[in-house]
Amino acid sequence: MLWGGNIGALEIRAEGGETHLSAVFPYGSETELAPGRREVFAPHAFRARVEAGEEIHLLTQHDYSKPLASTAAGNLTLRDLDEGLELRATVDASTSWAADFIAAHKAGLVRGISPGFRVERGGDRVERRGAEIVRTVHSASLFEISAVTVPAYPQAQIEARAWETHQDRLPVRGAVYPLNRWRL
């Protein structure tokens, strides 16, 4: 697992008995996920599901059994901006996992965000730059975004995942298996 620093992390504040979260997952920030493996998200990479008003969840540690908010419930708002994906959420601490998350965040233990998404065929470009492989994600279906302990991106701190150039390991030249591109 890889992780980055604490730059641009999840922010939390209490106001009028409610807990509000805000964060921005940055576009255009390249990061090294593993030696020789780099990744960057192009501006508006998550636009499709966000602008379509699809249901997207805010989770704890990518665990669907520990939801904090959702667009369908009306307590999660996402905006796809030129500089990044902005999230704002109101968290009800009446569930044990939400109360645990808030306590862990206040203690400085959970500070990052990590999107859970799928890249469909043609939604990314993987290229070699000398000895490195760089993946640029242009279009991805966002299903959830999580508050995480161990982030990979220094600017937004997202969870690392295993990936390689799919063409190099598939038996059929040019075949693409979109489910191999899930990040969780």
Beta strands, then each sheet from edge to edge (+ up, - down):
strand 1: 11-15
strand 2: 18-26
strand 3: 31-34
strand 4: 37-41
strand 5: 57-60
strand 6: 63-70
strand 7: 76-80
strand 8: 84-91
strand 9: 112-118
strand 10: 124-129
strand 11: 132-137
strand 12: 141-148
sheet 1: 1+ 2- 8+ 7-
sheet 2: 3+ 4- 11- 10+
sheet 3: 6+ 5- 12- 9+
end
